[in-house]
Amino acid sequence: MIKGIAHLAFYVNDMEASLKFYETFGIKRVFSIKNDKDEPWIEYLKVSDGQYIELFYSNESFDSLPMWKSKYYAHLCLTVDDIHAIAKVITDAGYELAVSPNIGRDNNWQCWTYDPDGNAIEFIQIMPDSLQVLND
């Protein structure tokens, strides 16, 4: 029934800062969508085939869209091949590591940072003995 996650969406205060943040990790803008007034509305960034991040310009009111009833968000998690390499990319780009590389309770390597709007971003290196692998 469910085949995967198509996208995760964020409102952003500074689109250029957000685009620069995600481009640091090779996540590039692939197309834009305008609203009914022909104004910039959404930027689509490709994570991998069929997986995207939508960045909404903050000029659109969160409350104007009826499908959003909750304003809660925990974090975005992106898989990587080498947790230490991505931690270096984060710090070399001038972003803060909120949590340095460590083994999480699920037996995977993880590290954390924040995007320019303060949203938590987790990077995870899936290990062969992780709970995710053992339960696939």
N, C-alpha and C positions, 0 to 999 in steps of 0.2 A: 504494500500500500504506500507507505512513505519511502521515497527513493533517496532523500538527502536533504540538506539545507540549501535553499536557493540563494538567500541573502539575509543579511542583518542590516538594519537601518539605524542611523543616528542623525539627530539634529546637530548641526555644528555652528559655532559662533563665527569662526574664521575659516572659510572654505579653503583658501590657499594654504594656510597653516596645516589644515587637516590633510589636504592632498599631499603636501610635502612629507608629513609624518608617514602616511601609508606607502608613499613611493620609496621611502627609506628601506622598506622591506620588499621591494619589487612588485608591490601591488599598484597597478597603474589604472588611471581613468580610461575607460573604453568608450563611454558615450554619456550624453547628457539628455535630460528631459526637461522641457519647459512646461509651466503651468498654463492655465486657460488665458492668462493675461500676457502670454509670450515672454514671461520672465524666467530666469534660471530657477529651477525647482529641485532637481535631483541630479547628483553626479554618480554614475555607476563605476565602481572599481572592481576589476577582475582579480579574484584570489586564485582560482584555478577553474578548469572547465566546469561550467554550470554553477559556480559558486561566486557570489558577489557581495560587496559591501555597498549599501546605498547611503550616500551622504546628502541629507536634506539641508538646503539653505535655511537659516534661522528666520527668514522673513515670512515663512509659512507658520501659521499658528498651530501649535500642537493640538489644541482643543477643537480645531476646525474639521478634523477628520473623525467621523463617527466610529471607525473600527478600533480606535485606540482608547481604551478605557483605563489603562494602567500606565503610570509613568515610571515603573520600576525597571531596573536593569541591573544585572550582576556583573557580567564581563563577556568579552569576546575571547575565544581561545583559538589560536592558530597553531597548526602542527609544523614542526621544523625538523630538519635532519640533524642539526648540531646545535644544541642549546647554548654552548659556550660561544660559538660563532655569532649567533643572533644577539647574545648579550653584548658582545663587542660592537656589533653594528649599532645597537641602541646607544651605547655610551659614546662611540666615535661620532655619532650624528648629533650629540649634545643633549640627548634625552636621558631622563633619570631612570635608573633601575629601581623600581619600588621593592622588588624582591630579587635578590641575586640567584643564580642557578643553584637549585637544590633538588633533592629527590622528594617528591610529594607522597602523600599517603596512598596514592594509587600506584606507586612504584615507578612513576615517570619523572624524567627531568623536567623542571619548569623554571621559568623566570617571568617577572611581571614588570610592566611599565604603564604609563598613562598616555592617552592621546591628548592633543591640545585642549580638549574640553574636559579633561579629567576622567574620562571613561577608562575603566581598568581593562588592560589588554594582557592576556596570558599567552605565553609561548610554551609549547609542550613538545618534548621529544619522547615519542612512544617507545617504551622499552619492551623487550620480549617477555619479561615476567610481570608486566603490568596487569592490573585488574581488567583493563579494556581488552587486551590481547587474550587473556585467560578466559574471558567471557564472550568472545566473538564466536 
